[in-house]
Amino acid sequence: MTTVTGTDDDARSRRRSLTEAIAELRVPRMNVSLETVFLTVGALLLPIGLVVIILGWYGAAHTGHIYEQNSYIISGGVLGLGLIFVGFALYVGYWMTRQIRATETGTQQTLRALRQLQEELRTVGVEGEAPAEADVFVATEHGSMLHRPTCQAVAGRKVHVVDDRSAAKYRACSICIAE
């Protein structure tokens, strides 16, 4: 049994040393985002495309032979336009990535604020709990007076909560509100 344990210890030791050797060989990865690549490559391709177009024009302008001018126009003009197009597309990709990230951030902030507001409303008593008496007034179905929910004049009667907009058409109860 000691020989098996010795072999297991040797295997663990070799595995540990192999893991350490591999960890030393690994090249640290650069943490470059996709939007940084889009911005950098797009920013390089746009001016390079302009330079290629200018060089094509310069070559075509300084030769008198049509067949040489065509090759300058094709190699300089079309290649330059292609580089400009790809650079512009990469820059638009960068811009779209930034817009998506900004939208996601705004959405997360809105959701956090809504959750916080929901929790505050729960603690105040809006969702299913009894509301605070100081802020709520009730009235009977055909009554013309505002009462607190604990008023003796409306005890045992069917009442409804009066909102702020319709409260102006009611008179204050002299029993509960005057207290």
CYANA upper distance limits for C-alpha pairs under 8 A (distance plus 0.5 A):
  1 MET  CA      5 THR  CA      6.97
  2 THR  CA      6 GLY  CA      6.54
  3 THR  CA      7 THR  CA      6.66
  4 VAL  CA      8 ASP  CA      6.69
  5 THR  CA      9 ASP  CA      6.61
  6 GLY  CA     10 ASP  CA      6.69
  7 THR  CA     11 ALA  CA      6.61
  8 ASP  CA     12 ARG  CA      6.62
  9 ASP  CA     13 SER  CA      6.54
 10 ASP  CA     14 ARG  CA      6.61
 11 ALA  CA     15 ARG  CA      6.53
 12 ARG  CA     16 ARG  CA      6.51
 13 SER  CA     17 SER  CA      6.71
 14 ARG  CA     18 LEU  CA      6.54
 15 ARG  CA     19 THR  CA      6.62
 16 ARG  CA     20 GLU  CA      6.74
 17 SER  CA     21 ALA  CA      6.64
 18 LEU  CA     22 ILE  CA      6.68
 19 THR  CA     23 ALA  CA      6.64
 20 GLU  CA     24 GLU  CA      6.84
 21 ALA  CA     25 LEU  CA      6.97
 22 ILE  CA     26 ARG  CA      6.96
 32 VAL  CA     36 THR  CA      7.13
 32 VAL  CA     37 VAL  CA      7.80
 33 SER  CA     37 VAL  CA      7.15
 34 LEU  CA     38 PHE  CA      6.77
 34 LEU  CA     94 TYR  CA      8.49
 35 GLU  CA     39 LEU  CA      6.61
 35 GLU  CA     93 GLY  CA      8.07
 35 GLU  CA     94 TYR  CA      5.42
 35 GLU  CA     97 THR  CA      6.81
 35 GLU  CA     98 ARG  CA      7.86
 36 THR  CA     40 THR  CA      6.54
 36 THR  CA     94 TYR  CA      7.94
 37 VAL  CA     41 VAL  CA      6.47
 38 PHE  CA     42 GLY  CA      6.26
 38 PHE  CA     90 LEU  CA      5.57
 38 PHE  CA     91 TYR  CA      6.53
 38 PHE  CA     93 GLY  CA      7.08
 38 PHE  CA     94 TYR  CA      5.76
 39 LEU  CA     43 ALA  CA      6.36
 39 LEU  CA     90 LEU  CA      7.30
 39 LEU  CA     91 TYR  CA      6.06
 39 LEU  CA     94 TYR  CA      6.16
 40 THR  CA     44 LEU  CA      6.75
 41 VAL  CA     45 LEU  CA      6.60
 41 VAL  CA     87 GLY  CA      7.34
 41 VAL  CA     90 LEU  CA      7.70
 42 GLY  CA     46 LEU  CA      6.76
 42 GLY  CA     86 VAL  CA      7.73
 42 GLY  CA     87 GLY  CA      4.42
 42 GLY  CA     88 PHE  CA      6.70
 42 GLY  CA     89 ALA  CA      7.99
 42 GLY  CA     90 LEU  CA      5.51
 42 GLY  CA     91 TYR  CA      5.68
 43 ALA  CA     47 PRO  CA      7.75
 43 ALA  CA     87 GLY  CA      7.12
 43 ALA  CA     91 TYR  CA      7.73
 44 LEU  CA     48 ILE  CA      6.84
 44 LEU  CA     87 GLY  CA      7.81
 45 LEU  CA     49 GLY  CA      6.41
 45 LEU  CA     83 LEU  CA      6.11
 45 LEU  CA     84 ILE  CA      6.67
 45 LEU  CA     86 VAL  CA      7.74
 45 LEU  CA     87 GLY  CA      5.30
 46 LEU  CA     50 LEU  CA      7.00
 46 LEU  CA     83 LEU  CA      6.96
 46 LEU  CA     84 ILE  CA      5.16
 46 LEU  CA     85 PHE  CA      8.32
 46 LEU  CA     87 GLY  CA      5.59
 46 LEU  CA     88 PHE  CA      7.29
 47 PRO  CA     51 VAL  CA      6.69
 47 PRO  CA     84 ILE  CA      8.07
 48 ILE  CA     52 VAL  CA      6.68
 48 ILE  CA     80 GLY  CA      7.95
 48 ILE  CA     83 LEU  CA      7.68
 48 ILE  CA     84 ILE  CA      8.27
 49 GLY  CA     53 ILE  CA      6.76
 49 GLY  CA     79 LEU  CA      7.77
 49 GLY  CA     80 GLY  CA      4.52
 49 GLY  CA     81 LEU  CA      6.75
 49 GLY  CA     82 GLY  CA      7.84
 49 GLY  CA     83 LEU  CA      5.29
 49 GLY  CA     84 ILE  CA      5.49
 50 LEU  CA     54 ILE  CA      6.73
 50 LEU  CA     80 GLY  CA      6.61
 50 LEU  CA     81 LEU  CA      8.33
 50 LEU  CA     84 ILE  CA      7.60
 51 VAL  CA     55 LEU  CA      6.62
 51 VAL  CA     80 GLY  CA      7.97
 52 VAL  CA     56 GLY  CA      6.60
 52 VAL  CA     76 GLY  CA      5.78
 52 VAL  CA     77 GLY  CA      7.66
 52 VAL  CA     79 LEU  CA      7.72
 52 VAL  CA     80 GLY  CA      5.54
 53 ILE  CA     57 TRP  CA      6.66
 53 ILE  CA     76 GLY  CA      5.40
 53 ILE  CA     77 GLY  CA      5.34
 53 ILE  CA     78 VAL  CA      8.38
 53 ILE  CA     79 LEU  CA      8.14
 53 ILE  CA     80 GLY  CA      5.45
 53 ILE  CA     81 LEU  CA      7.81
 54 ILE  CA     58 TYR  CA      6.54
 54 ILE  CA     76 GLY  CA      7.99
 55 LEU  CA     59 GLY  CA      6.61
 55 LEU  CA     76 GLY  CA      6.92
 56 GLY  CA     60 ALA  CA      6.63
 56 GLY  CA     72 TYR  CA      5.41
 56 GLY  CA     73 ILE  CA      6.19
 56 GLY  CA     75 SER  CA      7.33
 56 GLY  CA     76 GLY  CA      4.41
 56 GLY  CA     77 GLY  CA      6.48
 57 TRP  CA     61 ALA  CA      6.40
 57 TRP  CA     72 TYR  CA      7.56
 57 TRP  CA     73 ILE  CA      7.27
 57 TRP  CA     76 GLY  CA      7.62
 57 TRP  CA     77 GLY  CA      7.98
 58 TYR  CA     62 HIS  CA      6.75
 59 GLY  CA     63 THR  CA      7.20
 59 GLY  CA     69 GLN  CA      7.67
 59 GLY  CA     72 TYR  CA      6.48
 60 ALA  CA     68 GLU  CA      7.51
 60 ALA  CA     69 GLN  CA      4.83
 60 ALA  CA     70 ASN  CA      7.96
 60 ALA  CA     72 TYR  CA      5.96
 60 ALA  CA     73 ILE  CA      7.13
 61 ALA  CA     69 GLN  CA      7.97
 63 THR  CA     68 GLU  CA      7.47
 63 THR  CA     69 GLN  CA      7.21
 64 GLY  CA     68 GLU  CA      8.41
 64 GLY  CA     69 GLN  CA      8.13
 65 HIS  CA     69 GLN  CA      6.83
 66 ILE  CA     70 ASN  CA      6.67
 67 TYR  CA     71 SER  CA      7.05
 68 GLU  CA     72 TYR  CA      6.88
 69 GLN  CA     73 ILE  CA      6.59
 70 ASN  CA     74 ILE  CA      6.53
 71 SER  CA     75 SER  CA      6.39
 72 TYR  CA     76 GLY  CA      5.95
 72 TYR  CA     77 GLY  CA      7.88
 73 ILE  CA     77 GLY  CA      5.45
 73 ILE  CA     78 VAL  CA      7.53
 74 ILE  CA     78 VAL  CA      5.78
 74 ILE  CA     79 LEU  CA      7.69
 75 SER  CA     79 LEU  CA      6.10
 75 SER  CA     80 GLY  CA      8.41
 76 GLY  CA     80 GLY  CA      6.18
 77 GLY  CA     81 LEU  CA      6.52
 78 VAL  CA     82 GLY  CA      6.57
 79 LEU  CA     83 LEU  CA      6.71
 80 GLY  CA     84 ILE  CA      6.66
 81 LEU  CA     85 PHE  CA      6.51
 82 GLY  CA     86 VAL  CA      6.64
 83 LEU  CA     87 GLY  CA      6.48
 84 ILE  CA     88 PHE  CA      6.48
 85 PHE  CA     89 ALA  CA      6.62
 86 VAL  CA     90 LEU  CA      6.68
 87 GLY  CA     91 TYR  CA      6.71
 88 PHE  CA     92 VAL  CA      6.67
 89 ALA  CA     93 GLY  CA      6.67
 90 LEU  CA     94 TYR  CA      6.71
 91 TYR  CA     95 TRP  CA      6.68
 92 VAL  CA     96 MET  CA      6.54
 93 GLY  CA     97 THR  CA      6.60
 94 TYR  CA     98 ARG  CA      6.80
 95 TRP  CA     99 GLN  CA      6.74
 96 MET  CA    100 ILE  CA      6.65
 97 THR  CA    101 ARG  CA      6.74
 98 ARG  CA    102 ALA  CA      6.62
 99 GLN  CA    103 THR  CA      6.59
100 ILE  CA    104 GLU  CA      6.63
101 ARG  CA    105 THR  CA      6.63
102 ALA  CA    106 GLY  CA      6.65
103 THR  CA    107 THR  CA      6.56
104 GLU  CA    108 GLN  CA      6.65
105 THR  CA    109 GLN  CA      6.74
106 GLY  CA    110 THR  CA      6.63
107 THR  CA    111 LEU  CA      6.63
108 GLN  CA    112 ARG  CA      6.64
109 GLN  CA    113 ALA  CA      6.68
110 THR  CA    114 LEU  CA      6.62
111 LEU  CA    115 ARG  CA      6.62
112 ARG  CA    116 GLN  CA      6.67
113 ALA  CA    117 LEU  CA      6.58
114 LEU  CA    118 GLN  CA      6.51
115 ARG  CA    119 GLU  CA      6.70
116 GLN  CA    120 GLU  CA      6.71
117 LEU  CA    121 LEU  CA      6.59
118 GLN  CA    122 ARG  CA      6.71
119 GLU  CA    123 THR  CA      6.84
120 GLU  CA    124 VAL  CA      6.72
121 LEU  CA    125 GLY  CA      6.68
121 LEU  CA    126 VAL  CA      6.04
121 LEU  CA    127 GLU  CA      7.61
122 ARG  CA    126 VAL  CA      6.31
122 ARG  CA    127 GLU  CA      6.21
124 VAL  CA    131 PRO  CA      7.83
124 VAL  CA    132 ALA  CA      8.21
125 GLY  CA    129 GLU  CA      5.35
125 GLY  CA    130 ALA  CA      6.49
125 GLY  CA    131 PRO  CA      5.73
125 GLY  CA    132 ALA  CA      7.84
126 VAL  CA    130 ALA  CA      8.11
126 VAL  CA    131 PRO  CA      6.92
131 PRO  CA    135 ASP  CA      8.24
131 PRO  CA    136 VAL  CA      7.55
132 ALA  CA    136 VAL  CA      7.22
133 GLU  CA    137 PHE  CA      8.14
133 GLU  CA    148 ARG  CA      7.13
133 GLU  CA    149 PRO  CA      7.25
133 GLU  CA    150 THR  CA      8.40
134 ALA  CA    148 ARG  CA      8.31
136 VAL  CA    148 ARG  CA      7.28
136 VAL  CA    149 PRO  CA      7.97
136 VAL  CA    161 VAL  CA      7.50
136 VAL  CA    162 VAL  CA      7.96
137 PHE  CA    146 LEU  CA      6.50
137 PHE  CA    147 HIS  CA      5.94
137 PHE  CA    148 ARG  CA      5.44
137 PHE  CA    149 PRO  CA      6.98
137 PHE  CA    161 VAL  CA      6.47
137 PHE  CA    162 VAL  CA      6.27
137 PHE  CA    163 ASP  CA      8.37
138 VAL  CA    146 LEU  CA      6.25
138 VAL  CA    147 HIS  CA      5.69
138 VAL  CA    148 ARG  CA      6.51
138 VAL  CA    149 PRO  CA      6.58
138 VAL  CA    159 VAL  CA      6.63
138 VAL  CA    160 HIS  CA      5.95
138 VAL  CA    161 VAL  CA      4.93
138 VAL  CA    162 VAL  CA      5.84
139 ALA  CA    143 GLY  CA      6.62
139 ALA  CA    144 SER  CA      7.72
139 ALA  CA    145 MET  CA      6.68
139 ALA  CA    146 LEU  CA      5.79
139 ALA  CA    147 HIS  CA      6.52
139 ALA  CA    154 VAL  CA      8.43
139 ALA  CA    159 VAL  CA      5.92
139 ALA  CA    160 HIS  CA      6.22
139 ALA  CA    161 VAL  CA      7.12
139 ALA  CA    162 VAL  CA      7.13
140 THR  CA    144 SER  CA      8.30
140 THR  CA    145 MET  CA      8.45
140 THR  CA    154 VAL  CA      7.70
140 THR  CA    157 ARG  CA      7.75
140 THR  CA    158 LYS  CA      6.70
140 THR  CA    159 VAL  CA      4.93
140 THR  CA    160 HIS  CA      6.92
141 GLU  CA    158 LYS  CA      7.48
141 GLU  CA    159 VAL  CA      6.59
141 GLU  CA    160 HIS  CA      7.50
144 SER  CA    169 LYS  CA      8.11
144 SER  CA    170 TYR  CA      5.60
144 SER  CA    171 ARG  CA      6.77
145 MET  CA    170 TYR  CA      5.51
145 MET  CA    171 ARG  CA      5.11
145 MET  CA    172 ALA  CA      6.00
145 MET  CA    173 CYS  CA      6.17
146 LEU  CA    162 VAL  CA      8.45
146 LEU  CA    167 ALA  CA      8.12
146 LEU  CA    170 TYR  CA      6.37
146 LEU  CA    171 ARG  CA      6.43
146 LEU  CA    172 ALA  CA      5.45
146 LEU  CA    173 CYS  CA      6.11
147 HIS  CA    151 CYS  CA      6.66
147 HIS  CA    153 ALA  CA      8.48
147 HIS  CA    154 VAL  CA      7.96
147 HIS  CA    172 ALA  CA      7.40
147 HIS  CA    173 CYS  CA      6.11
147 HIS  CA    176 CYS  CA      6.85
147 HIS  CA    177 ILE  CA      7.23
148 ARG  CA    176 CYS  CA      6.72
148 ARG  CA    177 ILE  CA      7.37
149 PRO  CA    154 VAL  CA      8.05
150 THR  CA    154 VAL  CA      8.25
150 THR  CA    155 ALA  CA      7.59
150 THR  CA    176 CYS  CA      8.45
151 CYS  CA    155 ALA  CA      6.92
151 CYS  CA    175 ILE  CA      7.91
151 CYS  CA    176 CYS  CA      5.96
152 GLN  CA    176 CYS  CA      8.37
153 ALA  CA    175 ILE  CA      8.40
154 VAL  CA    158 LYS  CA      8.21
154 VAL  CA    159 VAL  CA      7.84
162 VAL  CA    166 SER  CA      7.05
162 VAL  CA    167 ALA  CA      6.66
163 ASP  CA    167 ALA  CA      6.70
164 ASP  CA    168 ALA  CA      8.22
166 SER  CA    170 TYR  CA      8.28
172 ALA  CA    177 ILE  CA      6.91
173 CYS  CA    177 ILE  CA      6.10
173 CYS  CA    178 ALA  CA      7.62
174 SER  CA    178 ALA  CA      5.75
175 ILE  CA    179 GLU  CA      7.23
